[in-house]
Amino acid sequence: MQHNKYDIIIFGSGVVGLTAAASLMSHKLKIALVDKESKANIRDQNDQRAFALAHGSKIYLNKKKLWQVYDHNTCPIKEIHVMDGYDTDYLEFNQKDIGSPLGLMLSASLIRQKLYQHLNEHGDNIDFYHDFTCSDIKYKQNSVDLTTKELKLSAKLLIAADGRNSKIRNDLALKTHFHDYQQTALAATISHQNHHKNIAVERFLANGPFAMLPLQNGYKTSIVWTETKNEAAKILALPHSEIENILAEKTENYLSAPKLEHKLQSFPLNLVYAPQNNFHRTILIGDAAHGMHPLAGQGFNVALRDIKVIDEILLSDKINLNQDFGRAELIKKFYQERKFDILSLVSSTHGINFIFSNNNIILKKTRKIGLKLADRIPALKFMMLRKAAGL
């Protein structure tokens, strides 16, 4: 059996795993990037999701000289409107309040392709393993070993970036907080006749939030449409023309004559949070560690902050090939530094979804008052903006 040794193994080649590899390769460590997916799937352009990249994330990517990889077909968000249902009163955030765009919209499939291309062209210290079916994982004193029928990979540190249904997290049998929201997110790109004016909109409706996220050419928008599981199943069974009629109602006052670019994609919504910090030679990042409700659009930014802390720990530890950077001391340091940020976002998104996704009369009055107060208190709005921008 072939046995290949590495400094770091990154398990998962989604946007988070690829970004981790691109960021950490500057340390000149030998990195293996493994995934059960084929190379063809990585190049697949059918993912209709889009990422909202915060200003703080852009600063980090610039520092790592990676912004040129992301700066393709981005769309700056100039305003954000948050409203309860179809209320004409809304909480407004404006880029003028912080002197920079409130976020940058990126296509998930396009960024994945660009990252993959970048790593192939510049990642001399990175090896890809596609179609990787891991039959066994052993956590040894000085290494983590991943085995297939023909191959064994070993590393001092394993980074799990394999999403909400993380094999690594499940194999470790870690204590995990799980909550099924009984909701489904429907994602699509729509075209429309009017310019979106770089405005992002979040409508909080009884079955879940409906988000409109502007894309680059001005006449396309990414939508994230949350419904109950039963209602989502009914919508997915409808012909395009009927879905577009519903979209016309949900996007009223903002987008005219919306048309689906592709069929709706669906994703079950749940909360997955693994709070432990004693993983042996293993760090969980992104949704593998903290898959939260997408209503705040912060999932990818939180994952980037995970990567940033790993990067800083490796740098401060003055890494060289003789040091053990998978040791318990550094693993613990990572989780201590990330704990508050992650816990606060997990708690807030969970709470916001509960408060807004219902028709309770008391809660409806409470959230209307809350949105009005937030809109009229500049200091509160500024604090919320800076948090969302990752500053």
N, C-alpha and C positions, 0 to 999 in steps of 0.2 A: 504493500500500500504506500502510495506517495504521501510524504509528510512535509508540508510547507509551514515555515515559521514566520510570524509577523510580530510587530510591536502592538498593532491595534487591528482588531476585526470589527468592522461596522456591519451589523446585520440589518439589511433593509436598504433598498436603493430607490425609495421614493424621493421626493424633493428634500425632505429632512436629512435622510441618509447621504444623499449626494452632496448637499450643502456642508454637512459635517466633514465629509472626505475632502472637499475643496478647501475648507477652512483649515483643517488640521494638517494638510499635506505640506504646509510651509515649515513645519517642524522637522522635515526631512526624515520622518519615521516611515517604516515599511508598513503599509496599510493594505488590508484585504477588504474588499467591498463585496458582500455576498447577498444573493437574493434568489428566491425560488422562481422568480419570473424569468421569462426569456428576454433576449435582447430586443426582439420585435415588440414586445409589450412596453418596454421602456420608451420606444419611439412612437408609440401609439398616440394619436392626436385627438382621441375621442373623449378625453376627460373634460367635462364642461365646467369644472370648478375654477374659481379664480381666487387669488390670494390678495389680501389687503396688507401691503407692506408698510409698517410704521416708520416714521422718520428716524427713530433710534436704531432700527434695523438697518436702514440705509447707511447710517454713519458707520456701523460696524462692518458692513460689506465693503464700504469704501476703504476702510482701514486695512482690510484683508486683500484689497485690490481685486475684489470679486464683483464690484458693482457693474462693470461692463458686461458681465454675463447676464445680469438681471435686467439691464437697461434696454430691453427690447420690447416694443409694443406696450410700454407702461402708460398708465393714464393717471394723472394727478387728481386727487379728490380735493375740490376747493370748498365744498360745503357738505355738511351732513345734516339731514333733517330726521328727527326722531319723533314719532307721533303715536298716540293711542288710537288704534283703528283708523278711521277716515276723518278724524278730527282736523279742522282747519288750523287749529293752534298746534304748534310743534316746537320742540327744543331744537334750536339751530346752533351748529358749530361752524365757524368760518376760519379759513386759513389765515385771514388777517390777524386773528387773535394770537397766533403763535409765530407768524412770520414764515411759515413753510406749509407745503401741502399737508393735509390731514392724513394722507396715506397715498400709496401708489398701487393701483390695481395691476395684477399680473396674471397671465394665463398659466394655469397649473401645468398643462401638457407641454406648452412651449418652454417654460422654464426648466422642466425636467429634461427636455431634449438638449437645451443649451448647456446645462450643467454636465450632462453626459458627454457632450462634445468637448467641453472644456477639460474635463478630467482625462479624456482620451488623448488630447493634444498636449497637456501640460503635466499630467500626473504620472511622472516617471516612476515614482515610488508607490504607485497604487496598482493593485491587481484586481480585476473583476472576475467574479465567479457567478455566472448565470445558471439558471436551472439547477440551483443548489438545493438538493433535498437532504436536509440534515437528519440523520438517523439517531445521533447520540451527541449529547453535550456533557462534558466532564469538567467540573470545576476543581482544579488541582491547586496545590499550595503555591506554585510559581507560574501557573498558566491556566488558560481556558482552552479546551480542545473541542473542536467541532468536527464531526465525522460523517462522511457519506460512505457508500459502498466501496468507492475506489480511492477516497482521498481523506486525509486528516489535515486540518488547519489548527495551528496553535498560536496564541497571543498572550501578552501580559495583561491586556485590557480588552474587554468586549463592550462595545457600544450598541445597545439595542434600539434601532430606529424602525421597528417593524410594525408600527401602528397599533390601533386599539385592540386588535386580536393577537397581540404579541405572543409569538411562540416562546421567546426567551422569558417573558414575565410568567407565562403559564407553566413553563418547565421548572422555574424556580419555586413555583407554588407560593408566590408572595401574597401576603394579605393585601387585598385590593378592594377598594370601595367601588361598588357598581350600582348604577341606578338607570333603569330603563325608563326613558321619558314617554314611552308609548307614542312617539312622534317619528315621522319620516321627513327627511329633507329632500326636496325636489330641486335639482340644479339644472340650469339651462342657460344658453346664450340666446338673447332675443335681439332682433333688429327692430327699428322703429323709425317713423318719418321725421320726427323732430330731434334736435340736438339735446343731449342730456345735460348740457351745461356743467359737466363735471360735478354733478350733485349725487351723493349717495343718500339713499332713503331707507329707513327702517320703520316699517309699520308693525306695531304689536297688535296682533289679532287674537281672537279667542282660541284658535287651534294652534297658534304659534306665530312667530315673527315672519314677515315677508320683507326681504331685503332686495334693493335695486343697487347694483354696483357698477359704476360707469366704466366702459372699456375705451380703448384708444381712439378709434376713428370718430367718436362722437355720436354715432348712430347705432351703436351696439351696447348692450347692457347685460351683465351677468346677474341672474336672479338666484336667490336661495329662498325657497318657498317651503315653509314648515307647516305640516298638517298632521292630524292624528293618523295613526297607521291605517285605520279603516277608510278614512276620507282620501288619503294618498293613493290607496289601491284603486279606488273608484276613479280618481283623476287620471291615473296612469292608463286606465282602460279606455279613456275617451279618445275620439279622433282629434287630430291637431286643431282643426277649426274650432271645436268646442273649447279646447284648452286655451286657445288664443282669445276667445270671447271672455273667459274668466280672467285672463291676464289683463285684458283691456280695463276691466273693473278695478283690479288690484293696483294697476299702475296709473290710474286716472289722476289728472292734474300734473303729471310728470312726463309720461311717455305716450305717444299717439300711435295707434294701429300696430301694436306689437306682433311680431311674427317669430315663431320658433325657428332657430337655425338648425337644430337637431332635435331628436326626441329627448324628453325629460330623462334625467338620470336620478336614481333614488338611493338614499343612504339612511339606514336606521340610526336614530339618535339615542345615545346613552352617555352616561358619565362613567369614566374609568379613571380611578386615581389610586396609585400605589405609593403610599407615604413612607414606606420603610427606607432606611438609609444604611443598611448593613449588607448590601449585595456583594458577594465575593467576586472581586475583579470585574464587576459588571456595573455599567451605568445605563439607565433607561432614559431616553430623551423623546420629546414630542409626544404624540398620542400614545405611545407605548407606556409612558409614565403618567400622563395627564390628558386623557381625551375628554374635552369639555364641550358644552353646547356651543354651536357656531354663531350664536346670536351677536356676540361682541366682535367677531372677525379677528380674534387675537391668537388663534391656534398656532399659526406658523411663526408669528413674532415671539411667542413664548418658547417655541422650539429653538429659535435662533438665539435666545438668551441662554438656553441650556448649552448650546454649542459654544457661545462666547465664554461662559464660565469654564468649560473644559479647556478651551484654548488658553485662557489666562492662567489656569492652574498648571498646565504643561509648561508655559513660558516662565512662570515664577519659580517653578521647580528646577529650572535650568536643565531641562531634559537632555540627556545623552543616552546612547544605546546601552550603557551599563547600569542605568538607574531603573528602579522598579516603579514605574508610574501607574501600575495597577494595584498598588498596595492599599491597604485598608484606610490609612491616614488620608490619602488623597480622595478616595471614594467618599469618605465621610465629609470631607471639606466641600466637595461638590454639592452634596445634598443639604448641607447646612446653609450654603450660600443661596440655593434655589428655593428653599422651603417656603419662605414668606411670600415671595412673588407668586409661586404656583398655587399655594393654598388660598391666597386672597382672590385670585382669578377664578379658581374652581368654585369657591363659595359664592362669589358675586354673580357669575353667570348662572349658577344653579338657582340662586335666589331670584334673579331678575326674570328668568323663564317662568318660575312659579307665580310671581306677582302679576306678570303681564299676560300669560297664556290661560286666561279664564274669563268668565263673565260675572264673577262675584261683584255685587253692587258696591260693597265697601271698598274692595280693592280697586275697582274702576275709579271711584272718587279719589282714593288715595294717590293713584298713579297720575291722574290728571293734575292734582295739586303739586305732586312731586316734580313733574315735567315743567310746570309753570314756574315754580320756585327756582329750579335749576337754570332756567332760561333767563331769570331776572337777577341772579346773583353772579356777577362777573367773576369773583374769586373762585366760586365753586365750579363754574364753567371752565375756567383756566386750569384748575387742578385736574378736572376730568380730561381735558384735552391733552395735558402733559402726560397723564397716565396712559391714555390711548396711543399717544405718539411714542411711548417707550423712552421718555426723557426723564 
